[in-house]
Amino acid sequence: MANLTLAPRWASSVLQLGNTAYVDCGTPTVLNNLTSFTLEAWVNVSSLNGFQSVVGNVDNAVGGQYQLFLESGYVYAYVGIAPYLIKSTLPITVNEWHHLASVFDSTTSSLSLYVDGVAVAQSNFSGTLPTNGTNVLLGAVMQQGSPIWYLQGQIGRIMIWNSTRDAEDILNDSVQVNNYSAVQNPNLIFYSDFSEMPGVDSSGNNITLNFKNNVQYAFNVPSVVLGADGYVDCGSFPEYSISGNAPYTIEGWFFPGSSSNGILLSYGLNGAWEY
């Protein structure tokens, strides 16, 4: 995992995956032996090429219980009962955030798939889920014990519920960022919100996240972009003035777009610079 020592508290972060980076959550009992379940994920992919797994406890060679993945941008939901898969009718877009969700109801053996809060596929299956899966991975899937299908892009949040969420719940989660309490939501068995550091499981089950192959964090800092003759005028107020030789400190976050000279901040009074 990247050695990150500083993060502005007013910024937001996301999990940045690329090449062979992924997260291994192991095989905790609470994430296996599920009957009904809901998977939810916020993802922003940089490529639609090939297969990319979002979350699941599947080994492609032997099966598993659940998985959300992409194939050429189409979203697939997997459940460990034949015929196993349903898919979206359209691919998602690159470099944009998408909310993906799959819901399996064991009472009806129905699997539903949602993209950005909209139901895009549903099917009924015949049988029962296998009792165990393999390691729960974020951003990859197992193939004979080795990870493949690496996600290329960003993950904002992953949630796994041991219950069915209805269409209204899914829509609500797709249009606003809700903060869930483990005490108030006992069916939320895995909850990792990567917009807050460090990336941990906040479900109350304290599942360990093992970051593999140079997983990074990316930050989004609220900012204003300046170029050419652009600037920001904050007006003139007595409070801006620092009289005499009084000590002062100026702090700011800046991201220069070139190495040429430029003023970051200035204040003048009576025709002269103060700072």
FENNOR-V663670 format. One record per pair of residues at least 12 apart in sequence whose ideal C-beta (glycine too) atoms are under 8 Angstrom apart, sorted by the first residue. I is the first residue (numbers start at 1). J is the second residue. Records with the same first field share a line. If there is no record, write none. Layout:
# FENNOR-V663670
I = J ; J
This chain:
# FENNOR-V663670
1 = 211 ; 214 ; 215 ; 216
2 = 214 ; 215 ; 216 ; 217
4 = 197 ; 217
7 = 197 ; 217 ; 219
8 = 219 ; 221 ; 253
10 = 221 ; 222
11 = 219 ; 220 ; 221 ; 222
12 = 195 ; 219 ; 220
13 = 194 ; 195 ; 196 ; 197 ; 217 ; 218 ; 219 ; 220
14 = 44 ; 154 ; 155 ; 156 ; 194 ; 195 ; 217 ; 218 ; 220
15 = 138 ; 139 ; 154 ; 155 ; 156 ; 194 ; 199 ; 215 ; 216 ; 217 ; 218
16 = 154 ; 215 ; 216 ; 217 ; 218
17 = 139 ; 150 ; 151 ; 152 ; 153 ; 154 ; 155 ; 215 ; 216
18 = 46 ; 150 ; 152 ; 153 ; 216
19 = 150 ; 213 ; 214
20 = 140 ; 147 ; 150 ; 212 ; 213
21 = 139 ; 150 ; 211 ; 212 ; 213 ; 214 ; 215 ; 216
22 = 137 ; 138 ; 139 ; 140 ; 147 ; 150 ; 151 ; 212 ; 213 ; 215
23 = 137 ; 138 ; 139 ; 199 ; 209 ; 210 ; 211 ; 212 ; 215
24 = 135 ; 136 ; 137 ; 147 ; 209 ; 210 ; 212
25 = 135 ; 136 ; 137 ; 138 ; 190 ; 201 ; 207 ; 208 ; 209 ; 210
26 = 135 ; 136 ; 207 ; 208 ; 210
27 = 57 ; 132 ; 133 ; 134 ; 135 ; 136
28 = 136 ; 205 ; 207
30 = 162 ; 189 ; 190 ; 205 ; 207
31 = 57 ; 133 ; 136 ; 160 ; 189 ; 190 ; 207
32 = 57 ; 65 ; 131 ; 132 ; 133
33 = 131 ; 132
34 = 65 ; 66 ; 129 ; 162
35 = 106 ; 129 ; 162
36 = 104 ; 105 ; 106 ; 107 ; 162 ; 163 ; 164
37 = 65 ; 66 ; 103 ; 104 ; 160 ; 161 ; 162 ; 163 ; 164
38 = 101 ; 102 ; 103 ; 104 ; 159 ; 160 ; 161 ; 163 ; 164 ; 165 ; 170
39 = 55 ; 56 ; 66 ; 68 ; 77 ; 100 ; 101 ; 102 ; 103 ; 159 ; 160 ; 161
40 = 99 ; 100 ; 101 ; 157 ; 158 ; 159 ; 160 ; 161 ; 165 ; 170 ; 173
41 = 54 ; 55 ; 68 ; 99 ; 100 ; 101 ; 155 ; 157 ; 158 ; 159
42 = 97 ; 98 ; 99 ; 100 ; 155 ; 156 ; 157
43 = 97 ; 98 ; 100 ; 151 ; 153 ; 154 ; 155 ; 156
44 = 95 ; 96 ; 97 ; 98 ; 153 ; 154 ; 156
45 = 70 ; 73 ; 92 ; 94 ; 95 ; 151 ; 152 ; 153 ; 154
46 = 94 ; 95 ; 152 ; 153 ; 154
47 = 94 ; 152 ; 153
48 = 70 ; 72 ; 73 ; 91 ; 92 ; 94
49 = 72 ; 152
50 = 71 ; 72 ; 149
51 = 69 ; 70 ; 71 ; 148 ; 149
52 = 69 ; 70 ; 71 ; 149 ; 150 ; 151 ; 152 ; 153
53 = 67 ; 68 ; 69 ; 70 ; 137 ; 139 ; 140 ; 141 ; 149 ; 150 ; 151
54 = 67 ; 68 ; 69 ; 70 ; 100 ; 138 ; 139 ; 151 ; 155 ; 158
55 = 67 ; 68 ; 136 ; 137 ; 138 ; 158 ; 160
56 = 68 ; 69 ; 78 ; 133 ; 136 ; 137 ; 141
57 = 133 ; 134 ; 135 ; 136 ; 137
58 = 78 ; 80 ; 133 ; 134 ; 141 ; 142
59 = 134 ; 141 ; 142 ; 143 ; 144 ; 145
60 = 141 ; 142 ; 143 ; 144 ; 148
61 = 142 ; 143 ; 144
62 = 134
63 = 80 ; 130
64 = 78 ; 80 ; 130 ; 133 ; 134
65 = 79 ; 80 ; 129 ; 130 ; 132 ; 133
66 = 78 ; 79 ; 80 ; 102 ; 104 ; 133
67 = 141
68 = 100 ; 101 ; 102
69 = 141 ; 149
70 = 92 ; 151
71 = 87
72 = 91
73 = 91 ; 92 ; 93 ; 94
74 = 87 ; 88 ; 90 ; 91
75 = 87 ; 88 ; 91 ; 92 ; 100 ; 113 ; 115 ; 120
76 = 88 ; 113
77 = 102 ; 111 ; 112 ; 113 ; 121
79 = 102 ; 104 ; 111 ; 125 ; 129
80 = 129 ; 130 ; 133
81 = 109 ; 125 ; 126 ; 127 ; 128 ; 129
82 = 125 ; 126 ; 127
83 = 125
86 = 111 ; 112 ; 113 ; 121 ; 122 ; 123
87 = 113 ; 121
88 = 113 ; 115 ; 120 ; 121
89 = 120 ; 121
90 = 120
92 = 115
94 = 153
97 = 156
98 = 115 ; 116
99 = 114 ; 115 ; 116 ; 117 ; 170 ; 173 ; 174
100 = 114 ; 115
101 = 113 ; 114 ; 165 ; 170 ; 173 ; 174
102 = 114
103 = 164 ; 165 ; 170
104 = 129 ; 164
105 = 164
106 = 128 ; 129
108 = 124
109 = 124 ; 125 ; 126 ; 127
110 = 122 ; 123 ; 124 ; 125
111 = 123 ; 124 ; 125
114 = 167 ; 170 ; 174
116 = 174
117 = 170 ; 171 ; 172 ; 173 ; 174 ; 175
118 = 171
119 = 167
136 = 160 ; 190
138 = 151 ; 155 ; 158 ; 192 ; 209
139 = 151 ; 155
147 = 212
154 = 218
155 = 194
156 = 193 ; 194 ; 195
157 = 177 ; 192 ; 193 ; 194 ; 195
158 = 190 ; 191 ; 192
159 = 173 ; 180 ; 188 ; 190 ; 191 ; 192
160 = 188 ; 189 ; 190 ; 191
161 = 187 ; 188 ; 189
162 = 187 ; 189
163 = 187
177 = 195
179 = 193
180 = 202
182 = 202 ; 203 ; 204
183 = 204
186 = 204
188 = 203
189 = 203 ; 205
190 = 203 ; 205 ; 207
191 = 203
192 = 209
194 = 217
197 = 217
199 = 211 ; 217
221 = 253
223 = 253 ; 255
227 = 257
236 = 269
240 = 267 ; 274
241 = 267 ; 269 ; 274
242 = 274 ; 275
248 = 275
250 = 265 ; 275
252 = 264 ; 265
